Amino acid sequence: MDLMIAPVRSSRNKPLISTQKALTELKGIAGERNEYAALQTSWADWCQQHLDRSIVRGIRKEITKREHMSPETYGAVMDKARESLSEPPERLMDALKATELSYDDMEPLAYG
């Protein structure tokens, strides 16, 4: 889920919503190199303070080298995982391992 919240600013004495201004400000406050990394960090911090102290920010994409999966590809991979199961898995990772798909195998599933 993506959630974008931006404060209202004034421009020429009129209210204005600017997600770009909010992201740029957040980047400076969080000390991040890019806006969306700042958004992830800020969201994790807020959740930790207000929802559950055990919530931590995910591992950065630069570290994991994970490729983004389109919603269509993700759906196709999950469908393939469900089809390949003879009985319900104990965990999601078991289901994904059962598909035996590499990243290169995933994109064609989405666009079939």
HUMO-V713249 format. One record per residue. N is the residue number from 1. RES is the residue in one small letter. SS is DSSP state (H for helix, E for strand, L for the rest). PSI is psi in radians with two decimals (999 if undefined). D_LAST is the distance of its C-alpha to the last C-alpha in whole Angstrom. Layout:
n = [N/N]
res = [RES/RES]
ss = [SS/SS]
psi = [PSI/PSI]
d_last = [D_LAST/D_LAST]
//
This chain:
n = [1/2/3/4/5/6/7/8/9/10/11/12/13/14/15/16/17/18/19/20/21/22/23/24/25/26/27/28/29/30/31/32/33/34/35/36/37/38/39/40/41/42/43/44/45/46/47/48/49/50/51/52/53/54/55/56/57/58/59/60/61/62/63/64/65/66/67/68/69/70/71/72/73/74/75/76/77/78/79/80/81/82/83/84/85/86/87/88/89/90/91/92/93/94/95/96/97/98/99/100/101/102/103/104/105/106/107/108/109/110/111/112]
res = [m/d/l/m/i/a/p/v/r/s/s/r/n/k/p/l/i/s/t/q/k/a/l/t/e/l/k/g/i/a/g/e/r/n/e/y/a/a/l/q/t/s/w/a/d/w/c/q/q/h/l/d/r/s/i/v/r/g/i/r/k/e/i/t/k/r/e/h/m/s/p/e/t/y/g/a/v/m/d/k/a/r/e/s/l/s/e/p/p/e/r/l/m/d/a/l/k/a/t/e/l/s/y/d/d/m/e/p/l/a/y/g]
ss = [L/L/L/L/L/L/L/E/E/E/E/L/L/E/E/E/E/L/H/H/H/H/H/H/H/H/H/H/H/H/L/L/L/L/H/H/H/H/H/H/H/H/H/H/H/H/H/H/H/H/L/L/L/L/L/L/L/L/L/L/H/H/H/H/L/L/L/L/L/L/H/H/H/H/H/H/H/H/H/H/H/H/H/L/L/L/L/L/L/L/L/H/H/H/H/H/H/H/H/L/L/L/H/H/H/H/H/H/H/H/H/L]
psi = [2.38/2.41/2.15/2.07/2.29/2.43/2.76/2.34/2.93/2.37/2.05/0.74/0.43/2.52/2.46/2.35/2.18/1.80/-0.61/-0.75/-0.73/-0.74/-0.70/-0.76/-0.76/-0.68/-0.75/-0.73/-0.76/-0.26/0.53/2.82/-0.52/2.82/-0.74/-0.51/-0.71/-0.68/-0.76/-0.78/-0.81/-0.74/-0.77/-0.72/-0.79/-0.80/-0.73/-0.69/-0.60/-0.36/-1.01/2.14/-0.32/-0.11/2.27/2.72/2.54/2.87/2.36/2.54/-0.62/-0.51/-0.80/-0.43/0.40/2.55/2.48/2.42/2.20/2.72/-0.64/-0.75/-0.78/-0.79/-0.75/-0.71/-0.76/-0.68/-0.77/-0.72/-0.76/-0.72/-0.56/-0.07/2.37/-0.41/2.74/2.41/2.76/-0.59/2.76/-0.70/-0.60/-0.71/-0.75/-0.68/-0.56/-0.38/-0.46/0.80/2.42/2.97/-0.70/-0.45/-0.34/-0.80/-0.76/-0.51/-0.64/-0.54/0.08/999]
d_last = [25/26/30/31/35/38/41/43/45/48/47/50/51/48/46/43/39/38/35/36/39/39/36/39/41/40/39/42/43/41/42/38/37/34/34/31/32/35/34/32/36/38/35/36/40/40/38/40/44/43/41/41/42/40/37/36/34/31/31/30/27/29/31/28/25/22/19/18/15/14/14/10/10/13/12/9/12/15/13/13/16/18/16/18/21/24/26/26/26/29/27/24/24/25/21/19/21/20/17/18/15/16/15/13/11/10/8/5/5/6/4/0]
//
